[in-house]
Amino acid sequence: MTEGERVLAGVVLGTESTVVADRTQGEMEIETLGVARDARNRGIGELLVRELIHAAHDRAADALVVWTRPSMRTAQRLYDRIGFVRTPERDFPRDGQTMLTYRFPMRRSARQG
C-alpha cells in the first residue's frame, strides 16, 4: 500500500509455502504483514487484513491463518477484533520465542465486512 511514492505497508499471502508448520490443506496464511511505524494507527493494517480475508474467501480457502510474536500486542488485538480465533495448539518455537497462531474460518467471512 502506498501514499504517493511512499510505501506505507506490505503483505505476503501464502498458499503453498509454510511458516505455520501444521497448516492444513485448504488454509491460506498471512506470511508477512507490516505497516511503516509512522503510518500506524490509521487503519491500514485492518484494511489489509480484511482484504486478505476476502482474497482467501475468493480463492475458496477453508481458513486464513496467521502467526505473531508475543510482543506484537497491537496485531493480536487487531486479529481478535476482526474475529480470528487463537489456536494455541498450533503455536511453534522460533528464534527462542513461542510464536502465537490465530485462525479465521472462512464460513464467517461472508457475514463480516
Residue, then its C-alpha position, 0 to 999 in steps of 0.5 A: m500500500t502506498e501514499g504517493e511514492r511512499v510505501l506505507a505497508g506490505v503483505v505476503l499471502g501464502t498458499e503453498s509455502t509454510v511458516v505455520a508448520d501444521r497448516t492444513q490443506g485448504e488454509m491460506e496464511i498471512e506470511t508477512l504483514g507490516v505497516a511503516r511505524d509512522a503510518r500506524n494507527r490509521g487503519i491500514g493494517e485492518l484494511l489489509v487484513r480484511e482484504l486478505i480475508h476476502a482474497a482467501h474467501d475468493r480463492a475458496a480457502d477453508a481458513l486464513v491463518v496467521w502467526t505473531r510474536p508475543s510482543m506484537r500486542t497491537a496485531q493480536r488485538l487487531y486479529d481478535r477484533i476482526g474475529f480470528v480465533r487463537t489456536p494455541e495448539r498450533d503455536f511453534p518455537r522460533d528464534g527462542q520465542t513461542m510464536l502465537t497462531y490465530r485462525f479465521p474460518m472462512r464460513r464467517s467471512a461472508r457475514q463480516g465486512 
